Amino acid sequence: MSIHAVILCSWGATSSSLAKKVSDEAKKQGLDIVVDAGGTGEFKKNAEKYDVALLEPQVRHLKKEIEGIASKYNIPVDVVDMQAFAVMDGKKILDQIINLANKKGSAQ
């Protein structure tokens, strides 16, 4: 399964290092998963590119707004697991992305 995910924060700064950790973990596991980083404003313009969207904890208050945009493209949205975010646990966040993508697949 090929998955194109995005991790969103305010401006894309902290999400960049987190996206790299998740991408490295996917590569290590031999999975076809691309993880981008971006700001929530950027997502509004490019939402159709993604299969899954994760919000970093500091922008979780924007979840409803992002879900509204994502729903047009059947994109599941969730908040990055708080503990995984705190320690930058790429494996745990990768698992979260895969689970969301599987939910999307069963919803179609």
N, C-alpha and C positions, 0 to 999 in steps of 0.2 A: 504494500500500500504506500503510495506517495502522498505526503502531507506537506502543505505549505502553511506554516503557522506564523503568527506575529505576537510579540510581547510588547505591550504598550505601557509607556509612562508619560509624563508630562511633555518632555522634549526629546525623548529617545536616548538620553545619556546613560542612565543606569541600565536600561533594557539592553543596550549594546553588549555589555560584558556578560549579562545573563544569557542572552541569545547565543553568544559564542560558546558558553559552557554547555548549553543544551545541544547545540549543533555538534560540538566535539563528542558528546556522549552518544548522539545518534550515529555519528561516523564510526565510533568505536564499536557500536553494536551492529554495524552494517545495515542501518535503516535508511530508507530514502525519505528523509525528513529535512526540509529547509526551514530554518527559523530566522525570521527577520526581527529587527527591533525598530520601534518607531514611536512617534508621539500620537496622541489621540486625534489631533487635528489632521495628521497625515492619513490616518486610518479612514477618516471620513471620505477622502478622495480616492483611496485605493482598496476599499474593502473587498471588492469582487475578486481580488487576487488570492484571497486567503481561504483556508479550510477551517481554521481554528484561530480564535483570538483570546489572549490572556492579558489581563490588566494587572499591573504591579499593585501591591497593597496601597501605596500612597495615592493612587487614582481610582480606588474602588468606588468612590462616590460618583464616578462617571459611568458606572456599569449600565444603568438603565438607558442612558443616552447611546452608548456603544451598542447595546443589545438592539435598540431600535434600528440602527443602521445595519447591523449584522443580520437581522431577521430578514431583510430584503434578499439576502444571498444565502439563507439557510446556514449561517455561520454560528456555531456554538461559542458562547463567551463565558469566561469564568475569571475569577481572581486567582492569581498565583498563590499557591499554598504559602502561608505566612512563614512557617518554620523553614521551608525549602528556600524561600527568598532570603531569609536572614543569613543562611549559611551558603547561599548560592549553589544549591544542590541541583546540578544539571540533570542527574538521573531521575530524581523525584519529579522534576518539572517536565521532563520528557515523558514520563509515565502519565502525567496529567494531560499532556497534549494528545497522546495516543488514546487515552480514555475518552476525551472529548470528541476526537475524530471518529471513534467507533460509535459514539452516540449519534453523531451526524449521519453516519452510514446507515444506521438502523432506522433513522427518521425518514429516510428517502424512500 
